[in-house]
Amino acid sequence: MITRSIDGGTSFSPPLVAAPIPQQLTFASEGSSCCFRWWSSMFPSMDVAPDGTVYIAYGARQAKYSTDPADVYLVASIDGGTTWSLPTMINDHSSQNGHFFAWLRVSSDNIVHIIWGDQRLDPVGLGYDIFYATATNHGTTISPNSRVTDVGTDPLFTIGFIGDYFNLAVSGNQTYPVWTDGRRAVRPLGREILTGETDIFTARLGPRDTPSLAIQNTGNSGYQQPVTITATGLPREAFFVARMSGIPVISQTHLLSFFFSTRSGNLTDTILPTSNYYGAYSIGLDEWLSGAPLSTTTLYVVDSRSLQVSINGPTTASPGDNITWTIQIISPTEPATQGLGSTFTINQALLTTPSRSVQDLTSNVRPSGQTSYSVSLKLPSNAAGSYTLLVNASQTGALVRSSGTGTATVTVNSQVQNIASLASSEQTYTIIVGLIAATGVALQVIQLTRRRPSPPATLPPPANPPPDRPTTPPPA
């Protein structure tokens, strides 16, 4: 209802209906007691434009017994309050979430500036943010709604009372809303966590800082390692939740599921990754009330297992020989991960001589494949003894940080040793030839023995010789 006075308040006109309220709002936003008192949202906010148009903003249900708890409306009169326009809904979001405590001011250019409490961003419809819109053409055109607050208020953490109205001031082309804010409803104080605080906030409408989240160190696979996160450009003195690939993580500073920004909108804390298996994981910082993401970054849990470095080459050589070793790097990381930007590098190739001096052959290493290399060396003419090649290799990338070493030894014989070896070889040859000759002579003796005739057999005399018989003389 509205009444007016044109004599300085001495008398007033009969009251007129400026706008209907189909049904009185509930006492509290969620009924009789929870979560904050808002029945005063039906109180009107009024202002008069320089062109004489009268504007009223208020809260009401869309209809009697409507399931929509409340919306905010605007009516206008261009004849000094005698007649009024039909209500125009200010909020462009009509749902089961409430809109309340509308307040307006008209600037010198006849633009109507309106703010109100809005629960659209809270999935369960308990908390609220402050939204803003403008009206032109005597209230018939409402601009798209824009969010004023950069973080919502959860009445479950406040004292349950946020006042009976908000307010708004306009100066030139700038607008300054004022509201009850519960971003500090959960605050760390030393070892304690305080709850229930509400504050009066204001803001100048315009561009804001863009939140940015960063990881200060990577994690190593195989064990859980605390990781430091930092953020800038956040809503000031507010609390948030952090998630690793969608799973909430705990602040290691406060041992809570909340992370807190400073007065300058910065944040530094540590988290314990929810997985210790190597891979890329998203880390996100979200608003508590709406769950809206503020900023995300990537945490790389790297594979730090050792590389296997295999070196193949000759085991013996002579002075002045050209020697080539082949080097093969075997990674413990899966091939799919190797392809994620990893690089293999031969960091050092050091040759230790028999005199214990070290020769750097790193510049001599030549790649022959993604994980294979070769290194060559010409031995000096007076070389003798054992030469040991030590190779240090690494694999680096977003998901891998591995290293390993391998060794190979070659023995170089001197000229004296070679002559002795040759002499020893000649002696062995002579002995073998002698054995062969002796074997041939033995075979000839055996053959001759087999060819000699056997002597006639000798019969033993009979036991009883026969009597002598006369001998017949041979014929003449």
Summary of the structure (lengths in Angstrom):
residues: 476
radius of gyration: 50.7
end to end distance: 198.2
largest distance: 213.4
contacts: 1419
relative contact order: 0.07
helix: 10%
strand: 41%
